[in-house]
């Protein structure tokens, strides 16, 4: 069932993502822009001319916009400085633009003003939307080929490659800052309750919750504050091998795509969380409230959260904790499959001077290198997105001394992704997530049953997807 256009228009579409429509409109018939830029970068004469220009007039400037600040900004700027010091043809300047949404909004405005950065960071949920805004970017796999730089989707860890690849298994952008949900657990509380190991199934987790409660630990579990939809719907689906949306979760079509969340696996899972919430065993207080303190201050014994929060938890927890893989649905012979990444990837924007594109390719190749990936992962809490990076960290005994960091990599690479588990590729996904968050809030508060809440969420979500399809086709 679809909502009428008048109802859809009354919904507040997430600003940055909705603005992609303006980006597409600004492109007009500029799909050839990316092709033209790419073909120029592929010529040997262009590359030679670029080097000659740099020698005579100084390095060619390349701009990169990101949402990295604090520790992440320091780590990324270290890589930028290292690249700049390694050669003299190009000079990269990284600029912090604010949140993911702000980076996207600023990129859109700059593109329309013909002043876009050379490379920009787009968060995971915006992937489908920018992919369909043809002419705005130069596909990275084409850019690398045109500059004779070895590059293959198979170079990347399974769940990192699959999330960003096209239906033809190519990468339009470079996966970069990537994480995946894991289960953090308070070793002291589990030991005090006589629980020898973290739960491997949701059935066991619910049983452990009752045991913990009998030992005075009322709250057993909390989930990501802002992204419970990501952990307990999207990742729940791929980890257990359930379909989240039709058309291979949106990878093979834009028109006619519908959610598949009004189904038994999702209803059962969220019903279980609702039952736990009614006893105080599960706590989630909305997307605007951080749940990190609920774990680090000992309120909840376990925490379903992004692996990228490992360093934050290490700094805040005053007790020994461990990290384990997400629980699976008991009796599901297909589980576990693989998780997929959250975070962002790097996109090369079209419309720049032709002499910048060889530099874009070289810089992205540098970020993809094993040494860069190892540095990034070991200093930020993100996972290495390439197999070479993970192998290098292993050879350096990083995972032997940091076993908690290994869990996320193991989940992402647990099995070869299938059409059902390679990721979620939906336009206006942030708005779909808002609808799901409202449904989850109603379930946890007892306002609606899981069946009723998810039926409503699916209806609203399908209307959002239909609106996206009407704009982009496909």
ZIFENUR-V582636 format. One record per backbone hydrogen bond with DSSP energy under -1.0 kcal/mol. NH is the residue of the N-H (numbers start at 1). CO is the residue of the C=O. E is the energy in kcal/mol with one decimal. If there is no record, write none. Layout:
nh,co,e
NH,CO,E
NH,CO,E
This chain:
nh,co,e
8,4,-2.4
9,5,-2.7
11,8,-1.6
18,14,-2.8
19,15,-1.9
20,17,-1.5
21,18,-1.8
23,19,-1.5
24,20,-2.8
25,21,-2.2
26,22,-2.3
27,23,-1.3
28,24,-1.2
30,27,-1.3
33,30,-2.5
36,32,-2.9
37,33,-2.6
38,34,-2.7
39,35,-2.8
40,36,-1.8
41,37,-2.0
42,38,-1.1
43,40,-1.2
47,43,-1.8
48,44,-2.5
49,45,-2.6
50,46,-2.2
51,47,-2.0
52,48,-2.2
53,49,-2.6
54,50,-2.4
55,51,-2.1
56,52,-1.5
57,53,-2.7
58,54,-1.7
60,89,-3.0
62,91,-2.7
64,93,-2.4
65,119,-2.0
66,95,-2.4
72,69,-1.1
73,69,-1.2
74,70,-2.3
75,71,-2.3
76,72,-2.6
77,73,-2.6
78,74,-1.6
79,75,-1.5
80,76,-2.3
81,77,-2.7
82,78,-2.1
83,79,-2.4
84,80,-2.6
85,81,-2.1
91,60,-2.5
93,62,-2.6
95,64,-2.9
97,66,-2.9
103,99,-2.6
104,100,-2.3
105,101,-2.6
106,102,-3.0
107,103,-2.3
108,104,-2.3
109,105,-2.4
110,106,-2.5
111,107,-2.6
112,108,-2.2
113,109,-1.2
114,111,-1.5
115,110,-3.6
119,63,-2.1
120,347,-2.5
121,65,-1.4
122,345,-2.4
124,343,-2.6
126,123,-1.8
127,124,-1.8
130,126,-2.2
131,127,-2.3
132,128,-1.5
133,130,-1.1
134,132,-1.5
136,133,-1.5
138,348,-2.9
140,172,-1.7
141,171,-1.8
143,139,-2.3
144,140,-2.6
145,141,-1.6
146,142,-2.6
147,143,-1.0
148,145,-1.5
149,144,-2.7
155,152,-1.9
156,153,-1.8
157,385,-2.6
160,157,-1.3
161,157,-2.6
162,158,-2.6
165,161,-1.4
166,170,-3.1
169,166,-2.0
174,346,-2.5
176,344,-1.6
179,342,-2.1
182,305,-2.8
183,324,-2.8
184,303,-3.1
185,322,-2.3
186,301,-2.8
187,320,-1.6
190,186,-2.1
191,187,-2.3
192,188,-2.6
193,189,-1.3
194,191,-1.6
195,190,-2.9
202,328,-2.3
205,201,-2.0
206,202,-2.2
207,203,-1.9
208,204,-2.9
209,205,-2.0
210,206,-1.3
211,207,-1.7
212,208,-3.1
213,209,-2.2
214,210,-1.7
216,213,-1.7
217,212,-2.8
218,216,-1.0
220,281,-2.0
221,281,-2.2
222,302,-1.2
224,304,-1.4
231,227,-2.1
232,228,-2.9
234,229,-2.1
235,230,-3.1
237,233,-1.7
238,234,-2.1
239,235,-2.6
240,236,-1.4
241,237,-1.0
242,237,-3.0
246,258,-3.1
249,245,-1.7
250,246,-1.6
251,248,-1.4
252,247,-1.8
260,244,-2.9
263,261,-1.3
267,263,-2.5
268,264,-2.9
269,265,-2.1
270,266,-2.6
271,267,-2.0
272,268,-2.0
273,269,-1.9
274,270,-2.2
275,271,-2.4
276,272,-2.3
277,273,-2.6
278,274,-1.9
280,277,-1.3
281,276,-2.5
283,221,-1.8
289,286,-1.4
295,292,-1.2
296,292,-2.6
297,293,-2.5
298,295,-1.5
300,294,-3.0
301,219,-1.5
302,220,-1.5
303,184,-2.6
304,222,-2.7
305,182,-1.9
307,180,-2.1
309,306,-1.8
310,307,-1.7
313,309,-2.6
314,310,-2.6
315,311,-1.7
316,312,-1.6
317,313,-2.9
322,185,-2.4
324,183,-2.8
328,200,-2.0
332,329,-1.8
333,331,-1.0
335,332,-1.3
337,239,-2.8
339,411,-1.1
341,159,-1.3
342,179,-2.5
344,177,-2.2
345,122,-2.1
346,174,-2.5
347,120,-3.0
349,118,-2.1
350,136,-2.1
356,353,-2.0
360,356,-2.0
361,357,-2.3
362,358,-2.1
363,359,-2.7
364,360,-2.5
365,361,-2.3
366,362,-2.0
367,363,-2.3
368,364,-1.9
373,369,-2.5
374,370,-2.4
375,371,-2.3
376,372,-2.8
377,373,-2.6
378,374,-2.3
379,375,-1.1
381,377,-1.5
383,178,-2.7
387,155,-2.6
390,386,-1.9
391,387,-2.5
392,388,-2.3
393,389,-2.2
394,390,-2.0
395,391,-2.4
396,392,-1.5
397,394,-1.8
398,393,-2.5
401,397,-1.5
402,398,-1.4
405,402,-1.6
410,406,-2.4
411,407,-2.2
412,408,-2.3
413,409,-1.9
414,411,-1.3
422,418,-1.3
425,249,-2.9
432,428,-1.8
433,429,-2.7
434,430,-1.6
435,431,-1.8
436,432,-2.2
437,433,-2.7
438,434,-1.9
439,435,-1.8
440,436,-2.7
441,437,-2.4
442,438,-2.0
443,439,-2.1
444,440,-2.8
445,441,-1.8
447,442,-1.5
448,442,-1.4
453,449,-2.6
454,450,-2.5
455,451,-1.7
456,452,-2.0
457,453,-2.3
458,454,-2.5
459,455,-1.9
460,456,-2.5
461,457,-3.0
462,458,-2.8
463,459,-1.5
464,460,-1.8
465,461,-2.4
466,462,-2.2
467,463,-1.9
468,464,-2.1
469,465,-2.5
470,466,-2.2
471,467,-1.1
472,468,-2.4
473,469,-2.9
